Amino acid sequence: MVILTSVLATGALTLTACGSRDDSGDKSNGDSSTTFTIGVDAPLSGENSTTGLGIQYGVQVAVDDANKNNWVPGVKFKVEALDDKAQPANGQQNATKLVGDKTVVGTVGPLNSGVAQSMQQVFASADMVEISPSNTNPELTQGKNWQTDKKRPYKTYFRTATTDELQGSFAADYAANNLKKKKAFVVDDKQTYGAGLAKIFGEQFKKLGGKVVQTDHVNTGDKDFGSLVTKIKNSGADLLYYGGQYDESALITKQLKDAGVKIPLFGGDGMFATTYIDVAGKAAAGDLVTSVGVPVDTLPAAKQFIETYKAKGYKGDYGAYGGYSYDAATAIIKAVKAVKDANGGKLPSDINDLRSKVVEEVQKSDFQGITGKVSFDQYGDTGNKQLTVYQVENGEWKAVHSGTANLG
């Protein structure tokens, strides 16, 4: 993916390492088209791949739109999607590979917060922007002591998803005040995302008068949850809250219902995938999740995106993060245009200079995306704080409640 390029300035065709020259591209300004790469890191196979592929193809639709509609005159974009298999070590290797590719101007991803922790330093050292459409752990933007002393660890990291602080609290509020649940059994998968989400849910549920009757943990990849089911059954809980992904939770709810425990399983956006329902079958009925934003299918601005995604036959599930991936890629593309416009219609010939300036322009983002307004605060967190509760009804996720979290 590393090819030489021509500078966007008029005059001599000086070759640099900024992008790739494409003489068949748009020459409306008298320039040969320059091609830049937007990296994608996500689980594209194995666990979590349903949502990971939704991220990849959400970015692809944005890049196709940018090229088709000439969003940045004289510049074309392409996608380099790398599979992290939901493993931090793979994510770190992918980040290193993307940084080493001198055509890459920014990256969208990863899916998992634990993977993000292994990648942030790599992108920061190269001063290259990284925007996750799905990471929700507060530490990523606000530091380890985010509850008492917020400090942004990396200026290069942004996200279009809101945090677990809001998501966990939103779920707790719905469980206590809408579902009228009194006793919650809280389980997590020991991962950064799952453990953080479960902890915040439990804390807020207790603040609202609920009782956490017991907590427990599972390992990713586990298949037999008989011991856990027995504990839940004996606890008297009227709700199971799970912090983790759909791979394990779909099996937990199936085994729970098979054992006669007819209580709902409530989880976060890591469960929000059609695969959860496919695996759990009828046992999924009544189960709930929270997810970022409002249903993309209800957003007029996302109509064309959804039609294109389906028409192309792209794999994965666009419903969870596809729209947020589209907006993340758009933020990077718009930043490239802003750098070009601020420099008299020319792009910096040095890739490091370009990457640095793209980071600065992403921070200034302020536009209407397909999921709503795209902007970032001083920590790199999204300005879009909307959340939605979905419940399984007739074999599908149905939105039952939308709003913002109350942290009081």
C-alpha beads as a LAMMPS data file, in Angstrom:
LAMMPS data file: protein, C-alpha beads

408 atoms
407 bonds

1 atom types
1 bond types

-500.0 500.0 xlo xhi
-500.0 500.0 ylo yhi
-500.0 500.0 zlo zhi

Masses

1 110.0

Atoms # bond

1 1 1 0.000 0.000 0.000
2 1 1 3.055 2.313 -0.085
3 1 1 3.346 4.029 -3.442
4 1 1 4.900 7.336 -4.476
5 1 1 2.855 10.469 -5.083
6 1 1 2.860 13.851 -6.800
7 1 1 2.550 16.997 -4.761
8 1 1 -0.764 18.796 -5.078
9 1 1 0.963 22.043 -5.985
10 1 1 1.052 23.315 -9.552
11 1 1 4.390 23.209 -11.259
12 1 1 6.951 20.414 -11.282
13 1 1 5.764 16.919 -10.391
14 1 1 7.947 16.378 -7.344
15 1 1 7.601 12.850 -5.966
16 1 1 7.222 12.506 -2.208
17 1 1 6.233 9.835 0.298
18 1 1 2.894 11.431 1.180
19 1 1 0.507 9.360 -0.890
20 1 1 0.169 7.585 -4.209
21 1 1 -0.016 9.250 -7.608
22 1 1 -2.986 8.267 -9.764
23 1 1 -2.856 9.846 -13.208
24 1 1 -6.346 8.566 -13.958
25 1 1 -7.780 10.556 -11.076
26 1 1 -9.465 13.941 -10.889
27 1 1 -7.463 16.694 -12.592
28 1 1 -10.030 19.465 -12.204
29 1 1 -7.460 21.725 -10.549
30 1 1 -4.681 20.836 -12.927
31 1 1 -3.209 18.297 -10.488
32 1 1 -2.784 14.561 -10.666
33 1 1 -4.852 12.811 -8.051
34 1 1 -3.052 11.878 -4.850
35 1 1 -4.215 8.812 -2.949
36 1 1 -4.123 8.535 0.829
37 1 1 -5.019 5.592 3.001
38 1 1 -7.390 5.441 5.952
39 1 1 -6.521 2.509 8.156
40 1 1 -9.086 0.323 9.895
41 1 1 -8.329 -1.914 12.857
42 1 1 -11.049 -4.256 14.120
43 1 1 -11.779 -7.959 14.674
44 1 1 -12.547 -9.070 11.121
45 1 1 -12.568 -12.783 11.952
46 1 1 -13.410 -14.863 14.988
47 1 1 -14.959 -13.327 18.095
48 1 1 -16.670 -9.965 17.647
49 1 1 -16.250 -10.102 13.859
50 1 1 -19.900 -9.261 13.176
51 1 1 -19.433 -5.797 14.651
52 1 1 -15.831 -5.525 13.462
53 1 1 -16.870 -5.977 9.838
54 1 1 -19.542 -3.327 10.366
55 1 1 -16.734 -0.924 11.251
56 1 1 -14.659 -1.845 8.197
57 1 1 -17.474 -1.383 5.724
58 1 1 -18.815 1.738 7.430
59 1 1 -15.431 3.295 6.638
60 1 1 -15.500 1.875 3.108
61 1 1 -18.833 3.556 2.339
62 1 1 -17.446 6.903 3.578
63 1 1 -14.325 6.568 1.446
64 1 1 -16.383 5.619 -1.601
65 1 1 -18.623 8.654 -1.033
66 1 1 -15.598 10.939 -0.664
67 1 1 -14.074 9.693 -3.906
68 1 1 -17.335 9.717 -5.853
69 1 1 -18.329 13.214 -4.732
70 1 1 -14.834 14.717 -4.809
71 1 1 -14.890 15.819 -1.153
72 1 1 -11.202 16.744 -1.368
73 1 1 -10.366 17.952 -4.882
74 1 1 -7.199 16.336 -6.180
75 1 1 -7.222 13.667 -3.469
76 1 1 -8.540 10.112 -3.480
77 1 1 -8.755 7.753 -0.501
78 1 1 -8.499 4.010 -0.035
79 1 1 -8.983 1.667 2.932
80 1 1 -6.444 -0.644 4.554
81 1 1 -8.347 -2.926 6.947
82 1 1 -6.346 -5.031 9.415
83 1 1 -7.690 -7.838 11.592
84 1 1 -6.836 -7.633 15.301
85 1 1 -8.933 -10.696 16.231
86 1 1 -9.921 -8.751 19.373
87 1 1 -6.389 -9.278 20.751
88 1 1 -4.311 -6.363 22.135
89 1 1 -1.022 -7.755 20.797
90 1 1 -2.457 -7.926 17.285
91 1 1 -3.783 -4.399 17.611
92 1 1 -0.364 -3.099 18.569
93 1 1 1.233 -4.846 15.587
94 1 1 -1.422 -3.421 13.281
95 1 1 -0.874 0.080 14.641
96 1 1 2.843 -0.238 13.971
97 1 1 2.161 -1.401 10.419
98 1 1 -0.237 1.473 9.735
99 1 1 2.167 4.066 11.136
100 1 1 4.911 2.644 8.927
101 1 1 2.790 3.044 5.792
102 1 1 3.547 6.554 4.565
103 1 1 0.232 6.812 2.719
104 1 1 -1.850 6.449 5.915
105 1 1 -3.257 9.735 7.255
106 1 1 -5.413 8.322 10.053
107 1 1 -7.050 5.196 11.433
108 1 1 -10.582 4.233 12.447
109 1 1 -10.837 1.686 15.272
110 1 1 -10.403 -0.464 17.185
111 1 1 -13.623 -2.093 18.391
112 1 1 -12.381 -3.178 21.825
113 1 1 -11.169 -0.845 24.573
114 1 1 -8.536 -3.347 25.707
115 1 1 -7.083 -3.397 22.201
116 1 1 -7.092 0.410 22.122
117 1 1 -4.888 0.546 25.200
118 1 1 -2.171 -1.313 23.287
119 1 1 -2.417 0.986 20.257
120 1 1 -2.666 4.506 21.630
121 1 1 1.043 5.006 22.311
122 1 1 2.000 3.798 18.832
123 1 1 -0.251 6.330 17.107
124 1 1 0.744 9.080 19.542
125 1 1 4.443 8.549 18.808
126 1 1 3.718 9.114 15.117
127 1 1 1.352 12.029 15.839
128 1 1 -1.304 10.261 13.767
129 1 1 -5.013 10.459 14.460
130 1 1 -6.993 7.460 15.712
131 1 1 -10.786 7.622 16.007
132 1 1 -12.710 4.732 17.539
133 1 1 -16.412 4.348 16.738
134 1 1 -16.933 1.968 19.664
135 1 1 -14.407 2.245 22.527
136 1 1 -16.253 3.219 25.701
137 1 1 -13.768 2.874 28.570
138 1 1 -13.367 6.328 30.190
139 1 1 -9.638 5.831 30.870
140 1 1 -8.815 6.016 27.170
141 1 1 -9.594 9.726 26.993
142 1 1 -9.659 10.864 30.622
143 1 1 -6.841 8.890 32.248
144 1 1 -6.677 6.239 34.971
145 1 1 -7.996 8.642 37.626
146 1 1 -10.900 9.858 35.480
147 1 1 -13.380 9.729 38.357
148 1 1 -11.393 12.244 40.437
149 1 1 -8.842 13.915 38.151
150 1 1 -9.491 13.866 34.407
151 1 1 -6.332 14.155 32.304
152 1 1 -6.148 13.353 28.606
153 1 1 -3.387 10.776 27.968
154 1 1 -3.081 11.158 24.176
155 1 1 -4.077 14.093 21.977
156 1 1 -4.180 11.810 18.921
157 1 1 -7.008 9.608 20.245
158 1 1 -10.693 10.416 19.671
159 1 1 -13.982 8.509 19.668
160 1 1 -17.437 8.913 18.199
161 1 1 -18.933 6.592 20.852
162 1 1 -19.873 7.831 24.307
163 1 1 -18.323 6.340 27.454
164 1 1 -19.186 3.590 29.913
165 1 1 -19.693 6.230 32.584
166 1 1 -22.788 7.265 30.668
167 1 1 -23.734 3.863 29.261
168 1 1 -23.513 1.973 32.563
169 1 1 -25.441 4.673 34.396
170 1 1 -28.069 4.822 31.641
171 1 1 -28.629 1.069 31.915
172 1 1 -28.857 1.211 35.707
173 1 1 -31.409 4.008 35.533
174 1 1 -33.547 2.061 33.059
175 1 1 -33.305 -1.140 35.107
176 1 1 -34.304 0.564 38.357
177 1 1 -36.837 3.124 37.185
178 1 1 -38.367 1.609 34.049
179 1 1 -38.068 -2.128 34.627
180 1 1 -38.519 -1.686 38.406
181 1 1 -35.824 -4.264 39.118
182 1 1 -34.628 -4.599 42.706
183 1 1 -31.915 -7.285 42.730
184 1 1 -29.177 -7.524 40.124
185 1 1 -26.578 -10.234 39.657
186 1 1 -23.585 -8.602 37.931
187 1 1 -21.120 -10.546 35.774
188 1 1 -18.190 -9.430 33.590
189 1 1 -15.640 -11.050 31.270
190 1 1 -12.550 -9.611 33.058
191 1 1 -11.741 -7.453 30.029
192 1 1 -11.208 -3.685 30.118
193 1 1 -14.550 -2.916 28.504
194 1 1 -16.680 -5.508 30.284
195 1 1 -15.274 -5.069 33.789
196 1 1 -15.488 -1.283 33.603
197 1 1 -19.048 -1.301 32.334
198 1 1 -20.225 -3.811 34.952
199 1 1 -18.614 -1.828 37.768
200 1 1 -20.300 1.420 36.745
201 1 1 -23.675 -0.277 36.339
202 1 1 -23.421 -1.802 39.803
203 1 1 -22.433 1.455 41.466
204 1 1 -25.252 3.418 39.855
205 1 1 -27.842 0.669 40.439
206 1 1 -27.089 0.797 44.172
207 1 1 -27.320 4.592 44.191
208 1 1 -30.808 4.254 42.749
209 1 1 -31.913 1.917 45.547
210 1 1 -31.243 -1.416 43.881
211 1 1 -29.208 -4.249 45.396
212 1 1 -26.332 -6.079 43.748
213 1 1 -26.914 -9.529 45.222
214 1 1 -23.686 -11.017 43.871
215 1 1 -20.898 -10.455 41.345
216 1 1 -18.944 -12.982 39.303
217 1 1 -16.600 -13.264 36.332
218 1 1 -16.218 -15.449 33.248
219 1 1 -13.413 -15.909 30.746
220 1 1 -13.686 -14.983 27.080
221 1 1 -14.016 -18.157 25.066
222 1 1 -15.898 -20.045 27.791
223 1 1 -18.786 -22.210 26.580
224 1 1 -20.118 -23.947 29.708
225 1 1 -21.732 -21.633 32.252
226 1 1 -23.479 -24.232 34.389
227 1 1 -21.821 -23.138 37.627
228 1 1 -22.684 -19.481 36.979
229 1 1 -26.291 -20.353 36.154
230 1 1 -26.634 -22.193 39.480
231 1 1 -25.317 -19.167 41.371
232 1 1 -27.731 -16.832 39.603
233 1 1 -30.636 -19.198 40.193
234 1 1 -29.902 -19.384 43.928
235 1 1 -29.326 -15.625 44.310
236 1 1 -32.924 -14.526 43.896
237 1 1 -31.879 -11.902 41.342
238 1 1 -34.569 -10.441 39.097
239 1 1 -32.001 -9.172 36.554
240 1 1 -28.634 -10.348 35.236
241 1 1 -26.331 -7.560 34.118
242 1 1 -23.438 -8.640 31.915
243 1 1 -20.357 -6.625 31.017
244 1 1 -18.790 -8.109 27.896
245 1 1 -19.407 -9.175 24.318
246 1 1 -22.122 -11.177 22.578
247 1 1 -20.006 -14.314 22.168
248 1 1 -20.333 -15.365 25.812
249 1 1 -23.544 -13.552 26.748
250 1 1 -25.600 -15.330 24.072
251 1 1 -24.604 -18.682 25.564
252 1 1 -25.182 -17.482 29.131
253 1 1 -28.745 -16.357 28.454
254 1 1 -29.534 -19.608 26.606
255 1 1 -28.229 -21.788 29.429
256 1 1 -29.936 -19.567 32.005
257 1 1 -33.350 -19.855 30.354
258 1 1 -32.874 -23.586 29.741
259 1 1 -32.394 -23.942 33.508
260 1 1 -35.720 -22.256 34.118
261 1 1 -34.373 -18.889 35.241
262 1 1 -36.697 -16.505 33.426
263 1 1 -34.982 -13.188 34.128
264 1 1 -33.685 -10.784 31.479
265 1 1 -30.017 -10.438 30.660
266 1 1 -29.050 -6.769 30.265
267 1 1 -25.759 -5.732 28.697
268 1 1 -23.881 -3.002 26.852
269 1 1 -23.193 -2.283 23.204
270 1 1 -20.785 -5.222 23.006
271 1 1 -23.901 -7.411 22.875
272 1 1 -25.728 -5.302 20.316
273 1 1 -25.440 -7.562 17.281
274 1 1 -27.752 -9.828 15.335
275 1 1 -25.391 -12.688 16.167
276 1 1 -26.502 -12.526 19.805
277 1 1 -30.073 -13.321 18.782
278 1 1 -28.997 -15.900 16.206
279 1 1 -27.013 -17.866 18.796
280 1 1 -29.366 -17.478 21.758
281 1 1 -32.499 -18.149 19.733
282 1 1 -35.793 -17.896 21.600
283 1 1 -33.897 -17.514 24.877
284 1 1 -32.935 -13.978 23.823
285 1 1 -36.546 -12.771 24.036
286 1 1 -36.814 -9.910 26.509
287 1 1 -33.071 -9.387 26.860
288 1 1 -31.764 -5.831 26.680
289 1 1 -28.743 -3.780 25.682
290 1 1 -27.694 -0.173 25.664
291 1 1 -25.947 1.258 22.627
292 1 1 -24.512 4.595 21.594
293 1 1 -26.678 7.159 19.869
294 1 1 -30.146 6.538 18.494
295 1 1 -31.104 3.766 16.024
296 1 1 -29.294 4.468 12.780
297 1 1 -32.317 3.134 10.865
298 1 1 -34.383 6.036 12.229
299 1 1 -31.961 8.764 11.141
300 1 1 -32.888 10.461 7.835
301 1 1 -29.244 11.396 7.248
302 1 1 -28.244 7.720 7.396
303 1 1 -30.779 6.515 4.820
304 1 1 -28.383 6.614 1.863
305 1 1 -25.618 5.003 3.932
306 1 1 -27.849 2.062 4.838
307 1 1 -29.098 1.643 1.270
308 1 1 -25.542 1.631 -0.041
309 1 1 -24.305 -0.785 2.626
310 1 1 -27.070 -3.249 1.797
311 1 1 -26.790 -2.801 -1.970
312 1 1 -23.068 -3.562 -1.847
313 1 1 -23.777 -6.743 0.105
314 1 1 -21.239 -5.847 2.753
315 1 1 -20.785 -8.330 5.564
316 1 1 -21.170 -7.595 9.253
317 1 1 -23.717 -5.542 11.148
318 1 1 -23.872 -1.813 10.413
319 1 1 -26.433 -1.226 13.181
320 1 1 -24.027 -0.977 16.114
321 1 1 -21.080 1.053 14.804
322 1 1 -21.346 1.321 11.019
323 1 1 -22.716 4.857 11.131
324 1 1 -20.175 5.953 13.742
325 1 1 -17.388 4.477 11.616
326 1 1 -18.677 6.410 8.613
327 1 1 -18.591 9.626 10.640
328 1 1 -15.131 8.849 12.049
329 1 1 -13.734 8.359 8.546
330 1 1 -15.516 11.507 7.390
331 1 1 -13.854 13.484 10.199
332 1 1 -10.439 12.348 8.951
333 1 1 -11.286 13.157 5.335
334 1 1 -12.630 16.593 6.262
335 1 1 -9.468 17.225 8.278
336 1 1 -7.316 16.488 5.219
337 1 1 -9.382 18.998 3.244
338 1 1 -9.026 21.599 6.003
339 1 1 -5.242 21.170 5.996
340 1 1 -5.177 21.584 2.214
341 1 1 -7.433 24.654 2.269
342 1 1 -5.404 26.320 5.033
343 1 1 -2.231 25.823 3.011
344 1 1 -3.300 27.602 -0.153
345 1 1 -4.758 24.510 -1.783
346 1 1 -1.604 22.453 -1.282
347 1 1 -0.876 19.559 1.058
348 1 1 2.344 19.327 3.096
349 1 1 4.916 17.250 1.223
350 1 1 6.041 15.596 4.461
351 1 1 3.699 12.876 5.773
352 1 1 4.627 13.601 9.385
353 1 1 3.672 17.244 8.978
354 1 1 0.400 16.251 7.324
355 1 1 -0.483 13.750 10.059
356 1 1 0.197 16.307 12.771
357 1 1 -2.010 18.904 11.103
358 1 1 -4.797 16.340 10.566
359 1 1 -4.833 15.707 14.330
360 1 1 -5.281 19.440 14.918
361 1 1 -8.127 19.680 12.408
362 1 1 -9.946 16.608 13.768
363 1 1 -9.947 18.280 17.177
364 1 1 -11.797 21.211 15.583
365 1 1 -14.439 18.949 13.959
366 1 1 -17.895 20.483 13.857
367 1 1 -20.218 19.046 11.233
368 1 1 -23.450 17.138 10.837
369 1 1 -22.681 13.471 10.298
370 1 1 -25.110 10.693 9.517
371 1 1 -25.387 9.881 13.258
372 1 1 -25.753 13.489 14.396
373 1 1 -23.371 16.341 15.105
374 1 1 -19.709 15.302 15.086
375 1 1 -17.516 17.210 17.519
376 1 1 -14.970 16.398 20.213
377 1 1 -14.369 17.914 23.646
378 1 1 -11.017 18.657 25.311
379 1 1 -10.535 14.953 26.041
380 1 1 -11.321 13.725 22.536
381 1 1 -14.741 12.447 23.602
382 1 1 -17.750 12.840 21.350
383 1 1 -20.221 15.646 21.876
384 1 1 -23.030 13.194 21.013
385 1 1 -24.206 11.827 24.390
386 1 1 -27.382 10.116 23.173
387 1 1 -27.973 6.488 24.185
388 1 1 -30.661 3.927 23.417
389 1 1 -32.005 0.825 25.161
390 1 1 -32.876 -2.036 22.812
391 1 1 -34.887 -5.143 23.691
392 1 1 -35.281 -8.406 21.795
393 1 1 -38.820 -8.647 20.458
394 1 1 -39.933 -11.215 17.867
395 1 1 -36.351 -12.120 17.088
396 1 1 -35.105 -8.564 16.510
397 1 1 -33.567 -5.720 18.486
398 1 1 -36.227 -3.045 18.996
399 1 1 -35.505 0.412 20.409
400 1 1 -37.540 0.932 23.589
401 1 1 -35.985 4.017 25.161
402 1 1 -33.619 6.837 24.137
403 1 1 -32.122 9.730 26.038
404 1 1 -29.016 10.806 27.970
405 1 1 -27.646 9.408 31.207
406 1 1 -28.359 11.019 34.542
407 1 1 -25.197 10.858 36.665
408 1 1 -26.776 12.411 39.715

Bonds

1 1 1 2
2 1 2 3
3 1 3 4
4 1 4 5
5 1 5 6
6 1 6 7
7 1 7 8
8 1 8 9
9 1 9 10
10 1 10 11
11 1 11 12
12 1 12 13
13 1 13 14
14 1 14 15
15 1 15 16
16 1 16 17
17 1 17 18
18 1 18 19
19 1 19 20
20 1 20 21
21 1 21 22
22 1 22 23
23 1 23 24
24 1 24 25
25 1 25 26
26 1 26 27
27 1 27 28
28 1 28 29
29 1 29 30
30 1 30 31
31 1 31 32
32 1 32 33
33 1 33 34
34 1 34 35
35 1 35 36
36 1 36 37
37 1 37 38
38 1 38 39
39 1 39 40
40 1 40 41
41 1 41 42
42 1 42 43
43 1 43 44
44 1 44 45
45 1 45 46
46 1 46 47
47 1 47 48
48 1 48 49
49 1 49 50
50 1 50 51
51 1 51 52
52 1 52 53
53 1 53 54
54 1 54 55
55 1 55 56
56 1 56 57
57 1 57 58
58 1 58 59
59 1 59 60
60 1 60 61
61 1 61 62
62 1 62 63
63 1 63 64
64 1 64 65
65 1 65 66
66 1 66 67
67 1 67 68
68 1 68 69
69 1 69 70
70 1 70 71
71 1 71 72
72 1 72 73
73 1 73 74
74 1 74 75
75 1 75 76
76 1 76 77
77 1 77 78
78 1 78 79
79 1 79 80
80 1 80 81
81 1 81 82
82 1 82 83
83 1 83 84
84 1 84 85
85 1 85 86
86 1 86 87
87 1 87 88
88 1 88 89
89 1 89 90
90 1 90 91
91 1 91 92
92 1 92 93
93 1 93 94
94 1 94 95
95 1 95 96
96 1 96 97
97 1 97 98
98 1 98 99
99 1 99 100
100 1 100 101
101 1 101 102
102 1 102 103
103 1 103 104
104 1 104 105
105 1 105 106
106 1 106 107
107 1 107 108
108 1 108 109
109 1 109 110
110 1 110 111
111 1 111 112
112 1 112 113
113 1 113 114
114 1 114 115
115 1 115 116
116 1 116 117
117 1 117 118
118 1 118 119
119 1 119 120
120 1 120 121
121 1 121 122
122 1 122 123
123 1 123 124
124 1 124 125
125 1 125 126
126 1 126 127
127 1 127 128
128 1 128 129
129 1 129 130
130 1 130 131
131 1 131 132
132 1 132 133
133 1 133 134
134 1 134 135
135 1 135 136
136 1 136 137
137 1 137 138
138 1 138 139
139 1 139 140
140 1 140 141
141 1 141 142
142 1 142 143
143 1 143 144
144 1 144 145
145 1 145 146
146 1 146 147
147 1 147 148
148 1 148 149
149 1 149 150
150 1 150 151
151 1 151 152
152 1 152 153
153 1 153 154
154 1 154 155
155 1 155 156
156 1 156 157
157 1 157 158
158 1 158 159
159 1 159 160
160 1 160 161
161 1 161 162
162 1 162 163
163 1 163 164
164 1 164 165
165 1 165 166
166 1 166 167
167 1 167 168
168 1 168 169
169 1 169 170
170 1 170 171
171 1 171 172
172 1 172 173
173 1 173 174
174 1 174 175
175 1 175 176
176 1 176 177
177 1 177 178
178 1 178 179
179 1 179 180
180 1 180 181
181 1 181 182
182 1 182 183
183 1 183 184
184 1 184 185
185 1 185 186
186 1 186 187
187 1 187 188
188 1 188 189
189 1 189 190
190 1 190 191
191 1 191 192
192 1 192 193
193 1 193 194
194 1 194 195
195 1 195 196
196 1 196 197
197 1 197 198
198 1 198 199
199 1 199 200
200 1 200 201
201 1 201 202
202 1 202 203
203 1 203 204
204 1 204 205
205 1 205 206
206 1 206 207
207 1 207 208
208 1 208 209
209 1 209 210
210 1 210 211
211 1 211 212
212 1 212 213
213 1 213 214
214 1 214 215
215 1 215 216
216 1 216 217
217 1 217 218
218 1 218 219
219 1 219 220
220 1 220 221
221 1 221 222
222 1 222 223
223 1 223 224
224 1 224 225
225 1 225 226
226 1 226 227
227 1 227 228
228 1 228 229
229 1 229 230
230 1 230 231
231 1 231 232
232 1 232 233
233 1 233 234
234 1 234 235
235 1 235 236
236 1 236 237
237 1 237 238
238 1 238 239
239 1 239 240
240 1 240 241
241 1 241 242
242 1 242 243
243 1 243 244
244 1 244 245
245 1 245 246
246 1 246 247
247 1 247 248
248 1 248 249
249 1 249 250
250 1 250 251
251 1 251 252
252 1 252 253
253 1 253 254
254 1 254 255
255 1 255 256
256 1 256 257
257 1 257 258
258 1 258 259
259 1 259 260
260 1 260 261
261 1 261 262
262 1 262 263
263 1 263 264
264 1 264 265
265 1 265 266
266 1 266 267
267 1 267 268
268 1 268 269
269 1 269 270
270 1 270 271
271 1 271 272
272 1 272 273
273 1 273 274
274 1 274 275
275 1 275 276
276 1 276 277
277 1 277 278
278 1 278 279
279 1 279 280
280 1 280 281
281 1 281 282
282 1 282 283
283 1 283 284
284 1 284 285
285 1 285 286
286 1 286 287
287 1 287 288
288 1 288 289
289 1 289 290
290 1 290 291
291 1 291 292
292 1 292 293
293 1 293 294
294 1 294 295
295 1 295 296
296 1 296 297
297 1 297 298
298 1 298 299
299 1 299 300
300 1 300 301
301 1 301 302
302 1 302 303
303 1 303 304
304 1 304 305
305 1 305 306
306 1 306 307
307 1 307 308
308 1 308 309
309 1 309 310
310 1 310 311
311 1 311 312
312 1 312 313
313 1 313 314
314 1 314 315
315 1 315 316
316 1 316 317
317 1 317 318
318 1 318 319
319 1 319 320
320 1 320 321
321 1 321 322
322 1 322 323
323 1 323 324
324 1 324 325
325 1 325 326
326 1 326 327
327 1 327 328
328 1 328 329
329 1 329 330
330 1 330 331
331 1 331 332
332 1 332 333
333 1 333 334
334 1 334 335
335 1 335 336
336 1 336 337
337 1 337 338
338 1 338 339
339 1 339 340
340 1 340 341
341 1 341 342
342 1 342 343
343 1 343 344
344 1 344 345
345 1 345 346
346 1 346 347
347 1 347 348
348 1 348 349
349 1 349 350
350 1 350 351
351 1 351 352
352 1 352 353
353 1 353 354
354 1 354 355
355 1 355 356
356 1 356 357
357 1 357 358
358 1 358 359
359 1 359 360
360 1 360 361
361 1 361 362
362 1 362 363
363 1 363 364
364 1 364 365
365 1 365 366
366 1 366 367
367 1 367 368
368 1 368 369
369 1 369 370
370 1 370 371
371 1 371 372
372 1 372 373
373 1 373 374
374 1 374 375
375 1 375 376
376 1 376 377
377 1 377 378
378 1 378 379
379 1 379 380
380 1 380 381
381 1 381 382
382 1 382 383
383 1 383 384
384 1 384 385
385 1 385 386
386 1 386 387
387 1 387 388
388 1 388 389
389 1 389 390
390 1 390 391
391 1 391 392
392 1 392 393
393 1 393 394
394 1 394 395
395 1 395 396
396 1 396 397
397 1 397 398
398 1 398 399
399 1 399 400
400 1 400 401
401 1 401 402
402 1 402 403
403 1 403 404
404 1 404 405
405 1 405 406
406 1 406 407
407 1 407 408
